[in-house]
Amino acid sequence: MQLNLKRPICFFDLETTGINITKDRIVEISILKVFPNGTEESKTWLVNPEMVIPDEVVAIHGVSNERVANEPTFKVLAKDIYNMIKDSDLGGFNSNRFDIPLLAEEMLRAGIDFDMKSTLAVDVQTIFHKMEQRTLSAAYKFYCNESLENAHSAEADTKATYEVLKAQLDRYDDLENDTKFLAEFSSRKKFADFAGFIAYNKEGVECFSFGKHKGKLVTEVLEKEPGYFGWLLNADFPLYTKKVLTAIKLRSFNNKLG
């Protein structure tokens, strides 16, 4: 089944130096852009992370320090990558919890105002787990009846993710071939940021989801404790979380002026 798209969707996968969203870096990124007319465009970049890739991580994805030593940094590649995805929705495998947050961090560090407000995100892993409870290799075998060669290669994983989603649409009648439906179905909980520090309550208002102010409205906390905002900006939180907090504070300030 071909995807029913209203605008392009970019399936992508990252290989990284580790799993810490704020501290680790991308070493390889592969993007498969699918257009509404069914045409496809793909691109893979190796990236110099400007830090050492641990041996145990190299053993997983095979991208060694030697392979990326002479490759461009993400800051050099950022504009090309952003230009490829900026008009598209995003798709991936565990992308809502890892790939998109880490990509956002890299973009913001590179000076690009990366924002997901108008972008839908389809997480194929969440659809898979809601339906079958397995991994990408198992998903590829289950849905496509093929073995995933070169697993943990960004390009192979990206292509497999795209094929799995199409097979999921063929298999499940209750899955709508619509990016908005798939994005909502593959989301776990509504968060204002990627890392899950700021959630939406039942009324759709931002509230903290951690620490001493868990469950409290962000606007109320920042108004009663002005110093908390400064602490958050200086603490080890993701850049995108800080960007969202700043936007909420500015919105609240403008509302008062209005």
C-alpha positions in Angstrom: 0.0 0.0 0.0 1.3 3.4 -0.9 1.1 6.2 1.7 -1.8 8.7 1.3 0.2 11.9 1.7 -0.9 15.5 1.7 2.7 16.7 1.9 6.1 14.9 1.9 7.2 12.8 4.8 10.9 12.2 5.7 11.7 8.8 7.2 15.0 9.1 9.0 17.4 7.3 11.3 20.4 8.4 13.3 23.5 6.6 14.4 25.0 8.4 17.4 27.8 8.5 20.0 25.3 7.3 22.6 21.8 7.7 24.0 22.0 11.0 26.0 20.0 13.5 24.0 21.7 16.6 25.4 25.3 15.3 25.3 25.6 12.8 22.5 26.1 13.6 18.9 25.1 12.3 15.4 27.7 10.3 13.5 25.4 9.2 10.6 22.0 10.4 9.4 19.9 8.8 6.6 16.8 10.4 5.2 14.3 8.9 2.8 11.9 11.6 1.6 8.6 10.3 0.1 6.5 12.7 -1.9 2.7 12.7 -2.3 3.0 11.5 -5.9 5.0 8.4 -4.6 8.5 9.5 -5.8 11.3 9.1 -3.4 14.6 11.0 -2.6 17.2 9.6 -0.3 20.4 10.9 1.2 22.9 9.6 3.8 25.6 11.7 5.5 28.5 10.6 7.8 29.1 13.2 10.4 32.2 14.1 12.5 30.7 14.3 16.0 33.7 16.2 17.4 33.9 13.8 20.2 35.1 10.2 20.6 32.7 7.4 19.7 32.9 4.8 22.5 34.1 1.3 21.4 30.9 -0.3 22.7 28.8 2.0 20.5 31.0 1.4 17.4 30.4 -2.3 18.0 26.7 -1.7 17.6 26.5 0.6 14.5 29.9 0.1 12.9 30.7 3.8 12.5 34.2 4.1 13.8 36.2 7.2 14.8 38.4 6.7 11.7 35.4 6.7 9.3 34.2 10.1 10.5 37.5 11.8 11.2 37.5 13.7 7.9 33.7 14.1 7.5 32.0 17.4 7.9 30.5 18.4 11.3 26.8 18.6 11.8 27.0 22.4 11.8 28.4 22.3 8.3 25.7 19.9 7.1 22.8 21.4 9.1 21.4 23.7 6.4 21.3 20.9 3.7 19.6 18.5 6.1 17.1 21.1 7.2 16.3 22.1 3.6 15.5 18.5 2.9 13.1 18.1 5.8 11.6 21.6 6.5 8.6 21.1 4.2 7.8 17.6 5.4 6.4 15.5 8.2 8.7 13.1 9.9 8.7 9.3 10.3 11.0 7.0 12.2 11.4 4.0 14.5 11.4 5.2 18.1 11.8 8.7 16.6 9.5 10.5 18.9 11.5 9.6 22.0 15.1 9.7 20.6 15.8 10.6 16.9 13.7 13.8 16.8 14.8 15.1 20.2 18.4 14.5 19.3 18.1 16.0 15.8 16.4 19.1 17.4 19.4 19.5 19.8 21.9 19.3 16.9 19.9 21.8 14.8 19.6 24.3 17.6 23.3 24.0 18.4 24.0 24.7 14.7 21.9 27.9 14.9 18.8 26.6 13.1 15.5 27.5 14.6 14.1 23.9 14.4 10.5 23.7 15.4 7.9 20.9 15.2 4.7 23.0 15.7 3.5 22.4 12.1 5.1 19.0 11.7 3.5 15.7 12.2 5.6 12.8 13.6 4.8 9.2 12.8 6.6 6.8 15.1 6.5 3.3 13.5 7.8 1.7 16.6 4.8 2.9 18.6 2.4 1.6 16.0 4.3 -1.7 16.1 4.3 -2.0 19.9 0.6 -1.2 20.1 -0.1 -3.9 17.6 2.6 -6.6 18.1 5.2 -5.6 20.8 8.5 -6.3 19.0 11.7 -4.7 17.6 12.6 -3.3 14.1 14.3 -6.5 12.9 11.4 -8.5 14.2 9.0 -6.0 12.7 10.6 -6.3 9.3 10.5 -10.0 9.4 6.9 -10.0 10.7 5.4 -7.5 8.3 7.7 -7.9 5.2 8.8 -11.5 5.7 12.4 -10.6 5.1 15.5 -10.5 7.2 17.0 -7.1 8.0 20.5 -7.1 6.6 22.9 -4.5 8.0 20.8 -3.8 11.0 22.0 -0.6 12.8 23.1 0.9 9.5 21.2 4.1 9.2 20.3 3.6 5.6 19.1 0.0 6.1 17.1 0.9 9.1 15.5 3.9 7.4 14.4 1.8 4.4 13.1 -0.9 6.6 11.1 1.6 8.7 9.4 2.9 5.5 8.6 -0.6 4.3 7.2 -1.7 7.7 4.8 1.3 7.8 3.4 0.4 4.3 3.0 -3.2 5.4 1.3 -2.1 8.6 -1.2 -0.1 6.5 -1.9 -3.2 4.4 -2.3 -5.5 7.5 -4.5 -3.3 9.8 -7.8 -2.1 8.4 -8.3 0.3 11.4 -5.1 2.2 10.5 -6.0 5.1 8.3 -3.7 5.9 5.4 -3.3 9.5 6.7 -0.3 11.1 8.2 -2.2 13.1 10.8 -4.0 9.9 12.0 -0.7 7.9 12.1 1.0 10.7 14.0 -1.7 10.8 16.6 -1.9 7.0 16.8 1.9 6.6 17.2 2.2 9.3 19.9 2.3 8.1 23.5 1.5 11.3 25.5 1.2 14.9 24.4 4.3 16.8 25.3 5.2 20.4 24.5 8.9 19.5 24.3 10.4 16.3 22.9 12.1 15.1 26.1 8.8 15.0 28.1 9.6 17.6 30.7 6.6 19.7 29.7 3.3 17.9 29.1 -0.1 19.1 28.1 -2.9 18.6 30.7 -6.5 17.6 29.8 -7.2 21.2 29.0 -4.3 21.4 26.6 -2.3 23.7 28.8 1.5 23.2 29.5 2.4 21.8 32.9 5.6 20.4 34.3 5.9 16.6 34.3 8.9 16.3 36.7 10.3 17.4 40.0 8.7 19.4 42.8 6.3 21.2 40.4 5.1 18.1 38.6 1.5 18.6 37.4 1.6 22.4 38.0 1.0 24.9 35.2 4.2 26.2 33.7 2.9 29.8 33.6 1.9 29.7 37.3 5.2 28.3 38.4 7.2 30.8 36.4 5.1 33.7 37.8 5.4 32.6 41.4 9.0 31.5 41.2 10.9 33.7 38.7 14.2 32.2 39.7 13.0 28.8 38.6 13.1 29.9 35.0 16.7 31.0 35.3 17.6 27.7 37.0 16.0 25.7 34.2 17.9 27.6 31.5 21.2 27.1 33.2 20.6 23.4 34.1 21.4 20.4 31.9 18.0 20.3 30.1 17.7 19.9 26.3 17.9 23.0 24.2 14.5 22.4 22.8 13.0 22.2 26.2 14.6 25.6 27.0 13.2 26.9 23.8 9.7 25.8 24.7 9.9 27.3 28.2 11.1 30.6 26.8 8.2 30.7 24.3 5.7 30.0 27.1 7.2 32.8 29.2 7.2 35.3 26.3 3.6 34.3 25.5 2.5 34.8 29.1 4.3 38.2 29.2 2.6 39.3 25.9 -0.8 38.2 27.2 -0.4 40.4 30.2 0.5 43.4 28.0 -2.5 42.7 25.8 
